[in-house]
Amino acid sequence: MLQLINLSLSFGGQDLFRNLNWYLRKGDRVGLVGPNGAGKTTLFRLITGQVEPDTGAIQRGREVTIGYLPQEGIEVAGRSLFAEVRAALPQLAEIQRELTVIHDALEQNPLEGEEHDELIARYGDLQHRFEELGGFRADAEVAKVLTGLGFHDTQFDQPTATFSGGWQMRIALAKLLLQQPDVLLLDEPTNHLDLESLLWLENYLRAYAGSIVIISHDREFLDRIVNRIVALHRQTLLEYTGNYSAFERQFEEAIAAHQKAYEEQQEEIARVQRFIDTFRYNARKSSQVQSRVKQLDKLERLEPPQQV
């Protein structure tokens, strides 16, 4: 469905990503984690094409749709709340417009004939397509999503410009959920939600047919939604099976093992360096000193452990 192939990106001479390779499957529920500044949001922007990689490629399945909710910055105005969110279903609006045009044409020219028959056939096709897309349920679905995200039906006719920043982000989330993209990229989706809306969103996402990748500092939210964790660590991606709590246990074990190996290596380096320093000018030990110098030069040194 979505694949990163040898993806690299740097800013100001510093590597942000190095040779990322990763694959998102249909129906995956993934939590993307990493320290602040690791590039989680940038990775989303690479996937959506807002940022171009230095090297590598992003492969998407044919006709795969991607929906992205940023942390903030979305504002809409010019329509009522209900009209704005319903506009997230452009296919339905286009079909309805054409149905209206055909209906008016048939009323103005009710006489039968070839053109009349073609209009009738087209009208039937459009109605069938409208039903396939859930058009007859669209208004109810819009109302359900808006209510789930904390809006009251008394606000449906309220101009979108009157809603504050946090509510604007809820409007953006409502539109995204209604569009039903194949891949949902959600960057801190719980930031602007109260507990009731958060619980509704969890239930909605658990039943979602597409794939979901979530950035969130809400560990409990990740625990209840995801079944896979991808961690940005030292400019690359590490993958773990399970929710966030399972990842945390696995990662702590890996960090502890790395810490032990790192400390043992540092002790060995120090021991070898002491020998070199002690016998550097001892002619009888020169061959042993040179051997240990080469040993240190060839050593693949472990980097200090880094937390996620």
C-alpha positions in Angstrom: 0.0 0.0 0.0 2.8 2.4 0.9 6.6 1.8 0.9 9.6 3.9 1.8 12.7 2.9 -0.1 16.2 4.1 1.0 14.8 7.4 2.0 17.3 10.1 3.1 16.9 13.7 4.1 19.2 16.3 5.7 18.8 19.9 6.9 21.7 22.3 7.3 24.2 19.5 6.7 22.7 17.3 9.5 21.1 14.0 8.6 17.5 13.7 9.6 16.9 10.4 7.9 19.3 7.8 6.5 18.2 5.1 4.2 14.7 4.6 5.7 13.0 1.4 4.5 9.5 0.7 5.7 6.2 -0.8 4.5 2.7 0.0 5.5 0.1 -2.7 4.9 -3.6 -2.5 4.4 -5.4 -2.3 7.7 -2.3 -1.5 9.7 -2.6 0.5 13.0 0.8 2.1 13.5 2.1 4.4 16.2 5.1 6.6 15.0 7.2 7.6 18.0 10.6 9.2 18.6 12.1 12.1 20.6 11.2 15.7 19.8 13.1 16.8 16.7 13.6 13.3 15.4 11.5 14.2 12.3 8.1 12.5 12.9 6.1 15.3 11.3 8.6 15.7 8.5 8.2 12.0 7.7 4.4 12.6 7.3 5.1 15.6 5.1 7.5 13.4 3.0 4.7 10.8 2.6 2.2 13.4 1.5 4.6 15.0 -1.0 4.9 18.4 0.9 8.7 17.7 1.3 11.0 16.0 -1.2 13.7 13.5 0.0 17.3 14.0 -0.9 17.5 10.4 -2.1 15.2 7.4 -2.2 11.6 7.1 -3.1 8.1 6.7 -1.7 5.9 4.1 -3.6 2.2 4.2 -3.2 -0.3 1.7 -4.5 -2.3 2.6 -7.5 -5.2 4.9 -6.6 -4.2 4.8 -2.9 -5.6 8.0 -1.2 -3.8 9.6 1.7 -5.3 11.9 4.3 -3.2 14.0 6.6 -4.2 15.9 9.8 -1.4 18.2 11.0 -1.1 19.3 14.6 -2.4 22.8 14.0 -2.7 25.6 11.4 -6.0 24.7 9.6 -8.7 27.3 9.5 -11.8 27.5 7.3 -14.4 30.2 6.7 -17.1 31.1 4.3 -19.6 28.3 5.0 -21.7 26.9 7.8 -20.2 24.1 9.9 -22.5 21.5 8.3 -21.9 22.7 4.7 -18.1 22.9 5.2 -17.9 19.3 6.5 -20.3 17.9 3.9 -18.1 19.6 1.2 -15.5 16.9 2.1 -17.7 14.6 -0.1 -17.1 16.3 -3.4 -18.3 13.4 -5.5 -21.7 13.5 -3.9 -22.0 17.2 -4.5 -21.1 16.9 -8.2 -23.6 14.1 -8.7 -26.3 16.1 -6.9 -25.6 19.1 -9.2 -25.9 16.9 -12.3 -29.0 15.3 -11.1 -30.6 18.7 -10.5 -29.6 19.8 -14.1 -31.1 16.7 -15.6 -34.2 17.0 -13.5 -34.8 20.6 -14.6 -34.1 19.6 -18.3 -36.7 16.8 -18.1 -39.3 19.1 -16.6 -38.7 21.7 -19.3 -38.8 19.2 -22.1 -41.1 16.2 -21.0 -41.6 14.9 -24.6 -40.1 11.5 -25.3 -37.4 11.1 -27.8 -33.7 10.0 -28.1 -32.4 12.9 -26.1 -35.1 12.3 -23.4 -34.2 8.6 -23.2 -30.5 9.4 -22.8 -31.3 11.9 -20.0 -33.4 9.2 -18.2 -30.7 6.7 -18.5 -28.0 9.1 -17.2 -30.3 10.1 -14.4 -30.7 6.4 -13.4 -26.9 5.8 -13.5 -26.3 8.9 -11.4 -28.8 7.8 -8.8 -27.2 4.3 -8.6 -23.8 5.9 -8.2 -25.1 8.3 -5.5 -26.5 5.3 -3.6 -23.2 3.4 -3.9 -21.3 6.3 -2.4 -23.7 6.5 0.5 -25.3 9.7 -0.7 -28.7 8.9 0.9 -26.9 8.5 4.3 -24.5 11.3 3.8 -26.3 14.0 5.9 -26.8 11.5 8.7 -23.1 10.5 8.6 -22.0 14.1 8.7 -24.2 14.7 11.7 -22.8 11.6 13.4 -19.2 12.6 13.0 -19.8 16.2 14.0 -21.7 15.1 17.1 -19.0 12.5 18.0 -16.3 15.2 17.8 -18.2 17.4 20.3 -20.3 19.7 18.1 -24.0 20.3 19.0 -26.7 20.2 16.3 -27.5 23.8 17.3 -24.1 24.7 15.9 -24.5 23.1 12.5 -25.7 26.3 10.8 -23.0 28.4 12.6 -20.4 30.0 10.3 -17.1 28.2 10.5 -15.2 31.4 11.0 -16.7 31.8 14.5 -15.0 28.6 15.8 -11.7 28.9 17.6 -8.4 27.2 16.7 -9.1 23.9 18.6 -12.6 23.6 17.1 -11.2 24.4 13.7 -8.9 21.4 14.0 -12.0 19.3 15.0 -13.7 20.5 11.8 -10.6 19.4 9.8 -10.6 16.0 11.5 -14.3 15.6 10.8 -13.7 16.3 7.1 -10.8 13.8 6.9 -12.8 11.0 8.6 -15.7 11.5 6.2 -13.4 11.3 3.2 -12.3 7.8 4.3 -8.8 7.9 2.7 -7.0 4.6 2.4 -4.2 5.9 4.6 -4.9 8.2 7.6 -1.9 10.2 8.9 -2.8 11.8 12.2 -0.4 14.1 14.0 -1.4 14.5 17.6 -5.1 14.1 16.9 -6.1 14.2 20.6 -4.6 17.6 21.3 -7.9 19.4 20.9 -10.4 16.8 22.1 -12.2 16.4 25.4 -12.6 13.0 27.0 -16.0 12.2 25.5 -14.7 13.1 22.0 -11.5 11.2 22.5 -13.4 8.0 23.4 -15.7 8.4 20.3 -12.6 8.9 18.1 -11.0 5.7 19.5 -14.1 3.7 18.7 -14.3 5.2 15.2 -10.6 4.5 14.5 -10.8 0.9 15.7 -13.6 0.2 13.1 -11.8 2.2 10.4 -11.4 0.2 7.2 -8.1 1.8 6.0 -4.6 2.0 7.4 -3.7 4.5 10.2 -0.4 6.0 11.3 -0.6 8.1 14.5 1.9 10.5 16.2 0.7 11.0 19.7 2.2 11.7 23.2 -0.9 10.1 24.6 0.4 6.7 25.4 -2.9 5.3 26.6 -4.5 6.4 23.3 -1.8 4.6 21.4 -2.2 1.5 23.5 -5.9 1.3 22.7 -5.5 1.9 18.9 -2.2 0.6 17.5 -0.8 -2.9 17.0 2.6 -1.9 15.7 5.1 0.8 16.7 7.7 2.4 14.4 10.3 4.3 16.2 12.6 7.0 14.7 15.9 6.2 16.3 19.3 7.5 15.2 18.0 8.7 11.8 16.4 5.4 10.9 13.3 3.3 11.7 12.9 0.4 14.1 9.8 -1.6 14.1 8.1 -3.4 17.0 5.0 -5.6 17.2 2.3 -4.7 19.7 1.0 -1.5 21.3 3.0 1.3 22.9 3.4 -0.5 26.3 4.8 -3.6 24.5 7.2 -1.4 22.6 8.3 0.4 25.7 9.2 -3.0 27.3 11.0 -4.2 24.2 12.9 -1.0 23.7 14.0 -0.7 27.3 15.4 -4.2 27.1 17.2 -3.3 23.9 18.6 -0.1 25.4 19.8 -2.1 28.5 21.5 -4.6 26.3 23.1 -1.9 24.2 24.2 0.0 27.4 25.9 -3.1 28.7 27.7 -3.8 25.4 28.7 -0.1 25.1 30.1 -0.1 28.7 32.0 -3.3 28.1 33.4 -1.9 24.9 34.5 1.3 26.6 36.2 -0.7 29.3 38.1 -2.7 26.6 39.1 0.4 24.7 40.4 2.0 28.0 42.3 -1.2 28.8 43.9 -1.4 25.4 44.7 2.4 25.4 46.4 2.0 28.8 48.7 -0.7 27.4 49.5 1.6 24.4 50.2 4.6 26.6 52.3 2.5 29.1 54.6 0.8 26.5 54.5 3.4 23.6 58.2 4.1 24.0 59.3 0.5 25.0 61.2 -1.0 22.0 60.7 -4.5 23.2 56.9 -4.0 23.2 56.7 -2.0 20.0 55.1 -4.8 17.9 52.5 -5.4 20.6 51.8 -1.7 20.8 51.4 -1.4 17.0 49.1 -4.5 17.1 46.8 -2.8 19.7 46.8 0.5 17.8 45.6 -1.3 14.7 43.1 -3.1 16.9 41.6 0.2 18.0 41.6 1.6 14.5 39.7 -1.3 13.1 37.2 -1.4 16.0 33.6 -0.6 15.1 32.7 1.6 18.0 29.2 1.5 19.5 27.4 4.8 19.8 26.1 5.7 23.3 22.5 4.5 24.0 19.8 7.0 23.0 16.3 7.0 24.5 13.1 7.4 22.3 
